[in-house]
Amino acid sequence: MTGRTDERRAELAANLARVEQRIAAACEAAGRARDEVTLIVVTKTYPASDVRILSELGVREVAENRDQDAAPKAEACADLLLSWHFVGQLQTNKVRSVVGYADVVHSVDRVRLVEALSAAVMKSDRAGRELGCLVQVALDAESGAQGARGGIAPDAVEGIAEAVTAAPGLRLDGLMTVAPLAGAYAGQSRAAFGRLAEISSCLREMHPAANMVSAGMSADLEEAVAAGATHVRIGSAVLGVRTGLR
């Protein structure tokens, strides 16, 4: 077992180094400082043992997209100095569990969810620690509608942002998007992330502290960094291609 652990550690270390090189090169190409971009490692479908190895390798930000996987994993790693990000579509019946471990929820896209998150935080034992919220922007959605992969149309962002700002226990941190598979930005990650940056700039006029821009994954992190992303969500480039649940 130790040999297998050592092998996995070497694999993750090599993958992290490659991702770090990519982020550093993207920052240099965009004329940005490396410390302007935070790596979030998406550990979905991989075990808590991998999270422990990543922590030993210096990773401090990890993400999950399913509460049924995230909750036990976060509990198993509660002794580690990690920030947990919830990046998947979130149903209100999972909110109470998610606020128990998440530091930031990236997928806030409706007022009902804002209300549920606030109520859960206020009833939890977070000891006054606010829950960071990102409004998920759907660049494939028509006015006022939700996107195929979650999120809300750009013209509804301000309304959700105002709801988060007014909700006790919540903190508006910024915006998130997933490169759309349909619509005007399908197959155009750079243009999609550029549009998100424009929306972020407008949001910061009213909410200056909401400066987090979560965009880009393993295949398109360079485009996200070029467009101004502050956080990139990287899974397979660090942990390996997922062939099924583990």
VENCORKA-V82395 format. One record per residue. N is the residue number from 1. RES is the residue in one small letter. PSI is psi as a letter, one per 20 degrees, with the letter a starting at -180 (* if undefined). OMEGA is omega in whole degrees, 0 to 359 (NA if undefined). D_LAST is the distance of its C-alpha to the last C-alpha in Angstrom with 2 decimals. Layout:
# VENCORKA-V82395
n=N res=RES psi=PSI omega=OMEGA d_last=D_LAST
n=N res=RES psi=PSI omega=OMEGA d_last=D_LAST
This chain:
# VENCORKA-V82395
n=1 res=m psi=h omega=179 d_last=16.87
n=2 res=t psi=g omega=178 d_last=19.01
n=3 res=g psi=g omega=179 d_last=19.26
n=4 res=r psi=g omega=178 d_last=15.55
n=5 res=t psi=g omega=179 d_last=15.51
n=6 res=d psi=h omega=179 d_last=18.60
n=7 res=e psi=g omega=179 d_last=17.25
n=8 res=r psi=h omega=179 d_last=14.26
n=9 res=r psi=g omega=180 d_last=16.91
n=10 res=a psi=h omega=180 d_last=19.21
n=11 res=e psi=g omega=180 d_last=16.80
n=12 res=l psi=h omega=179 d_last=16.08
n=13 res=a psi=g omega=179 d_last=19.81
n=14 res=a psi=g omega=179 d_last=20.88
n=15 res=n psi=g omega=178 d_last=18.79
n=16 res=l psi=g omega=180 d_last=20.16
n=17 res=a psi=g omega=179 d_last=23.59
n=18 res=r psi=g omega=179 d_last=23.47
n=19 res=v psi=g omega=177 d_last=22.49
n=20 res=e psi=g omega=178 d_last=25.23
n=21 res=q psi=g omega=179 d_last=27.67
n=22 res=r psi=g omega=180 d_last=26.93
n=23 res=i psi=g omega=180 d_last=27.48
n=24 res=a psi=g omega=180 d_last=30.58
n=25 res=a psi=h omega=179 d_last=32.00
n=26 res=a psi=g omega=178 d_last=31.45
n=27 res=c psi=g omega=180 d_last=33.20
n=28 res=e psi=g omega=180 d_last=36.03
n=29 res=a psi=h omega=181 d_last=36.49
n=30 res=a psi=i omega=182 d_last=36.69
n=31 res=g psi=k omega=180 d_last=39.06
n=32 res=r psi=q omega=175 d_last=36.78
n=33 res=a psi=q omega=181 d_last=36.16
n=34 res=r psi=h omega=184 d_last=32.71
n=35 res=d psi=j omega=176 d_last=32.51
n=36 res=e psi=i omega=184 d_last=32.83
n=37 res=v psi=p omega=180 d_last=29.18
n=38 res=t psi=p omega=176 d_last=26.28
n=39 res=l psi=p omega=171 d_last=22.79
n=40 res=i psi=p omega=179 d_last=20.01
n=41 res=v psi=p omega=181 d_last=16.54
n=42 res=v psi=o omega=188 d_last=14.03
n=43 res=t psi=j omega=183 d_last=10.81
n=44 res=k psi=p omega=181 d_last=9.11
n=45 res=t psi=i omega=179 d_last=5.36
n=46 res=y psi=q omega=190 d_last=5.66
n=47 res=p psi=r omega=177 d_last=6.86
n=48 res=a psi=h omega=179 d_last=10.57
n=49 res=s psi=h omega=176 d_last=11.48
n=50 res=d psi=h omega=178 d_last=11.11
n=51 res=v psi=h omega=179 d_last=13.23
n=52 res=r psi=g omega=178 d_last=15.68
n=53 res=i psi=g omega=179 d_last=16.08
n=54 res=l psi=g omega=178 d_last=16.70
n=55 res=s psi=g omega=178 d_last=19.20
n=56 res=e psi=h omega=181 d_last=20.92
n=57 res=l psi=j omega=174 d_last=21.24
n=58 res=g psi=j omega=178 d_last=23.04
n=59 res=v psi=p omega=181 d_last=20.69
n=60 res=r psi=i omega=182 d_last=22.05
n=61 res=e psi=p omega=179 d_last=20.68
n=62 res=v psi=q omega=184 d_last=17.08
n=63 res=a psi=q omega=175 d_last=16.01
n=64 res=e psi=q omega=180 d_last=13.79
n=65 res=n psi=i omega=178 d_last=14.58
n=66 res=r psi=p omega=184 d_last=13.61
n=67 res=d psi=h omega=183 d_last=15.37
n=68 res=q psi=h omega=175 d_last=13.39
n=69 res=d psi=h omega=186 d_last=10.44
n=70 res=a psi=g omega=187 d_last=13.09
n=71 res=a psi=g omega=179 d_last=15.54
n=72 res=p psi=h omega=180 d_last=13.92
n=73 res=k psi=g omega=178 d_last=12.46
n=74 res=a psi=h omega=179 d_last=16.00
n=75 res=e psi=g omega=180 d_last=17.59
n=76 res=a psi=h omega=182 d_last=15.85
n=77 res=c psi=k omega=186 d_last=17.07
n=78 res=a psi=h omega=181 d_last=20.40
n=79 res=d psi=i omega=183 d_last=22.41
n=80 res=l psi=q omega=179 d_last=21.44
n=81 res=l psi=n omega=184 d_last=23.71
n=82 res=l psi=q omega=167 d_last=21.44
n=83 res=s psi=p omega=182 d_last=22.19
n=84 res=w psi=p omega=179 d_last=19.57
n=85 res=h psi=p omega=174 d_last=19.88
n=86 res=f psi=o omega=189 d_last=18.90
n=87 res=v psi=i omega=182 d_last=18.91
n=88 res=g psi=r omega=174 d_last=18.05
n=89 res=q psi=p omega=190 d_last=20.66
n=90 res=l psi=p omega=175 d_last=21.70
n=91 res=q psi=q omega=185 d_last=23.31
n=92 res=t psi=h omega=180 d_last=26.06
n=93 res=n psi=i omega=177 d_last=24.73
n=94 res=k psi=i omega=188 d_last=21.80
n=95 res=v psi=g omega=183 d_last=24.23
n=96 res=r psi=g omega=178 d_last=25.19
n=97 res=s psi=g omega=184 d_last=21.71
n=98 res=v psi=g omega=182 d_last=21.06
n=99 res=v psi=i omega=178 d_last=24.39
n=100 res=g psi=h omega=183 d_last=23.50
n=101 res=y psi=h omega=186 d_last=21.26
n=102 res=a psi=q omega=172 d_last=21.68
n=103 res=d psi=h omega=180 d_last=24.42
n=104 res=v psi=p omega=173 d_last=24.52
n=105 res=v psi=p omega=185 d_last=23.67
n=106 res=h psi=i omega=194 d_last=23.80
n=107 res=s psi=k omega=180 d_last=24.08
n=108 res=v psi=o omega=187 d_last=27.40
n=109 res=d psi=j omega=177 d_last=29.23
n=110 res=r psi=q omega=184 d_last=31.56
n=111 res=v psi=h omega=180 d_last=34.13
n=112 res=r psi=h omega=178 d_last=32.78
n=113 res=l psi=g omega=176 d_last=29.51
n=114 res=v psi=g omega=181 d_last=31.65
n=115 res=e psi=g omega=180 d_last=33.63
n=116 res=a psi=g omega=178 d_last=30.67
n=117 res=l psi=g omega=180 d_last=29.14
n=118 res=s psi=g omega=180 d_last=32.58
n=119 res=a psi=g omega=181 d_last=33.23
n=120 res=a psi=g omega=179 d_last=29.96
n=121 res=v psi=g omega=184 d_last=30.59
n=122 res=m psi=h omega=178 d_last=34.15
n=123 res=k psi=i omega=185 d_last=33.14
n=124 res=s psi=r omega=179 d_last=30.45
n=125 res=d psi=k omega=181 d_last=31.02
n=126 res=r psi=i omega=174 d_last=30.34
n=127 res=a psi=l omega=176 d_last=33.86
n=128 res=g psi=j omega=181 d_last=35.21
n=129 res=r psi=o omega=182 d_last=32.29
n=130 res=e psi=q omega=176 d_last=32.06
n=131 res=l psi=p omega=177 d_last=28.93
n=132 res=g psi=p omega=181 d_last=28.80
n=133 res=c psi=p omega=172 d_last=28.63
n=134 res=l psi=p omega=174 d_last=28.36
n=135 res=v psi=p omega=179 d_last=29.87
n=136 res=q psi=p omega=182 d_last=27.64
n=137 res=v psi=p omega=178 d_last=29.97
n=138 res=a psi=o omega=183 d_last=29.55
n=139 res=l psi=j omega=175 d_last=31.60
n=140 res=d psi=j omega=186 d_last=31.41
n=141 res=a psi=q omega=174 d_last=32.95
n=142 res=e psi=r omega=183 d_last=36.58
n=143 res=s psi=p omega=176 d_last=38.73
n=144 res=g psi=i omega=185 d_last=37.44
n=145 res=a psi=r omega=176 d_last=34.49
n=146 res=q psi=q omega=181 d_last=30.72
n=147 res=g psi=r omega=181 d_last=28.64
n=148 res=a psi=h omega=181 d_last=26.20
n=149 res=r psi=k omega=182 d_last=23.29
n=150 res=g psi=r omega=180 d_last=24.86
n=151 res=g psi=r omega=183 d_last=27.60
n=152 res=i psi=q omega=179 d_last=31.35
n=153 res=a psi=q omega=183 d_last=34.09
n=154 res=p psi=h omega=184 d_last=35.83
n=155 res=d psi=i omega=178 d_last=38.99
n=156 res=a psi=i omega=185 d_last=37.27
n=157 res=v psi=g omega=185 d_last=35.70
n=158 res=e psi=h omega=179 d_last=38.74
n=159 res=g psi=g omega=178 d_last=38.87
n=160 res=i psi=g omega=180 d_last=35.32
n=161 res=a psi=g omega=179 d_last=36.04
n=162 res=e psi=h omega=179 d_last=39.19
n=163 res=a psi=g omega=178 d_last=37.43
n=164 res=v psi=g omega=181 d_last=34.94
n=165 res=t psi=h omega=183 d_last=37.89
n=166 res=a psi=i omega=187 d_last=39.80
n=167 res=a psi=p omega=178 d_last=37.04
n=168 res=p psi=p omega=175 d_last=37.24
n=169 res=g psi=i omega=181 d_last=34.32
n=170 res=l psi=q omega=179 d_last=32.89
n=171 res=r psi=p omega=179 d_last=33.42
n=172 res=l psi=o omega=183 d_last=33.53
n=173 res=d psi=h omega=181 d_last=31.77
n=174 res=g psi=b omega=187 d_last=31.90
n=175 res=l psi=q omega=174 d_last=30.14
n=176 res=m psi=q omega=169 d_last=26.87
n=177 res=t psi=r omega=171 d_last=26.37
n=178 res=v psi=p omega=180 d_last=23.98
n=179 res=a psi=p omega=186 d_last=25.75
n=180 res=p psi=q omega=178 d_last=26.97
n=181 res=l psi=i omega=181 d_last=26.45
n=182 res=a psi=r omega=178 d_last=29.87
n=183 res=g psi=a omega=187 d_last=33.25
n=184 res=a psi=h omega=184 d_last=35.46
n=185 res=y psi=j omega=180 d_last=32.75
n=186 res=a psi=p omega=180 d_last=30.37
n=187 res=g psi=j omega=181 d_last=29.57
n=188 res=q psi=m omega=185 d_last=31.57
n=189 res=s psi=g omega=183 d_last=29.25
n=190 res=r psi=g omega=179 d_last=32.11
n=191 res=a psi=h omega=179 d_last=34.43
n=192 res=a psi=g omega=181 d_last=31.88
n=193 res=f psi=h omega=175 d_last=31.18
n=194 res=g psi=h omega=177 d_last=34.93
n=195 res=r psi=g omega=177 d_last=35.55
n=196 res=l psi=g omega=179 d_last=33.15
n=197 res=a psi=h omega=177 d_last=35.16
n=198 res=e psi=g omega=179 d_last=38.33
n=199 res=i psi=h omega=178 d_last=37.08
n=200 res=s psi=g omega=179 d_last=36.02
n=201 res=s psi=g omega=177 d_last=39.52
n=202 res=c psi=g omega=180 d_last=41.09
n=203 res=l psi=g omega=183 d_last=38.93
n=204 res=r psi=i omega=175 d_last=39.95
n=205 res=e psi=h omega=179 d_last=43.59
n=206 res=m psi=h omega=184 d_last=43.23
n=207 res=h psi=m omega=188 d_last=40.39
n=208 res=p psi=h omega=183 d_last=40.79
n=209 res=a psi=i omega=182 d_last=38.02
n=210 res=a psi=m omega=189 d_last=35.38
n=211 res=n psi=j omega=179 d_last=34.78
n=212 res=m psi=p omega=178 d_last=31.00
n=213 res=v psi=o omega=183 d_last=29.87
n=214 res=s psi=o omega=183 d_last=26.11
n=215 res=a psi=q omega=177 d_last=25.60
n=216 res=g psi=p omega=177 d_last=23.94
n=217 res=m psi=a omega=187 d_last=20.51
n=218 res=s psi=h omega=186 d_last=19.53
n=219 res=a psi=h omega=189 d_last=21.88
n=220 res=d psi=k omega=182 d_last=24.79
n=221 res=l psi=h omega=180 d_last=24.98
n=222 res=e psi=g omega=178 d_last=28.41
n=223 res=e psi=h omega=180 d_last=29.85
n=224 res=a psi=g omega=179 d_last=28.68
n=225 res=v psi=g omega=179 d_last=30.27
n=226 res=a psi=h omega=182 d_last=33.40
n=227 res=a psi=i omega=177 d_last=33.69
n=228 res=g psi=j omega=178 d_last=33.51
n=229 res=a psi=p omega=175 d_last=29.97
n=230 res=t psi=h omega=180 d_last=29.72
n=231 res=h psi=p omega=175 d_last=25.92
n=232 res=v psi=q omega=185 d_last=23.35
n=233 res=r psi=o omega=189 d_last=19.71
n=234 res=i psi=p omega=179 d_last=17.75
n=235 res=g psi=f omega=188 d_last=14.05
n=236 res=s psi=h omega=180 d_last=13.51
n=237 res=a psi=h omega=177 d_last=16.71
n=238 res=v psi=g omega=189 d_last=15.47
n=239 res=l psi=i omega=182 d_last=11.77
n=240 res=g psi=r omega=180 d_last=11.94
n=241 res=v psi=p omega=182 d_last=11.76
n=242 res=r psi=p omega=178 d_last=8.70
n=243 res=t psi=j omega=180 d_last=8.68
n=244 res=g psi=r omega=181 d_last=6.36
n=245 res=l psi=q omega=181 d_last=3.77
n=246 res=r psi=* omega=NA d_last=0.00
